Amino acid sequence: MAQPENRMPARTLASLANALTSVKGAMLAVPAILLIGATLAVGQSSPPPAADTPAAAAPSTPSASGLNALQRKEIESIIKEYLLNNPEVLLEAQNALEAKMEKIQGERMAVAIKENAAELFRPSGSPVINAKGDVPIIEFFDYNCGYCKKAFTEVAQLLDKDKKVRLILKEFPILSKGSEEASKAALAAKMQGKYWEFHRALLESPGQANEASALKIAEKVGLDVPRLKKDMASAEVKKEIDDTRALATKMGIQGTPHFIVGDRIIPGAPENLLELLNKHAGEVRKDGCKVC
C-alpha cells in the first residue's frame, strides 16, 4: 500500500520506538519527537493535492524520508524557532523520558526477578553471608570493577550494622580475563571456608585483580594455595560462573555492580548506596517480599 506523503514512514517510527527502549535513547528521542510533531503540523496545514492533479505537477519529488524539500524546510524552521524560544523543553523532555524508561526497566526487572527467584534467592553454589538472614541482598560484581570496590565499603558497613541481612554474592567476571581468574580463586576459597576474608581482601586491594594477585592474597589470608589452584580448575567453580552469566543474561543485567534487595533493584553504585540499601532492606522487612 502506498504511504501518504505527509505521514512519517513506518521504518522511521520503528527506529524511534527502538530508541525509546533505553535511557540512552531518551536524549536522542527528544529531537525526534519534535520532528514528528512538526511533521504532523505540516501535514495538517498542507491540503492534499486534488485527485485529478497530474503527478508531474507536484512541486517537488518526495525524498527518501517521505518528505519533500518544502516540508523539510518548514520542519527545520519550526524546530529551530521552538528550541530557541524554549530551550528548557529539551531538558524537561529528557528527564520525563528517562523517568519513564527507568519505570519500564523496573517493571521488566520485577518480572525477571519473579521468573528466576529460585536461582536468585536459593542458589546452590553462590557464596552466602549470614545465611539465616531475613532480607536477601544480591550483588552481581566484578573484582576489577572500580564501582564494585567503592560499593564494597558500604556493603560491609551494612553487614556490620544489620546482622539480619542475607548477602548473596554473584561472581560476574565480565571485564577481563583477570576478573575471571580472581572469581575462580574466590570460589575456590569458599571451598576452604574463607570466602568472605578473601573476597574482602581482594576488593580492598589496589591494582588489577588476576591470578597472580589473587594467589598473593590467598597466602595472606591463610589459604592452602596448592589446593586453591586445584579447586580453581574444578567443574564446580566453572559451573557457578557459567550459571551466573546465564542468569545475568536472563535478567538483562549487563554491568556491575547490580544489587537486588528482595524485589527491589539498585543498578550501579549511586552516591547514596548505603542509604538505599538500608531503606530497601527496611521496606522488605516491613512489607515482605512477594518473590523471595
Order of alpha helices (4+ residues) and beta strands (2+ residues): alpha-alpha-alpha-alpha-alpha-beta-beta-alpha-beta-alpha-alpha-alpha-alpha-alpha-beta-beta-alpha
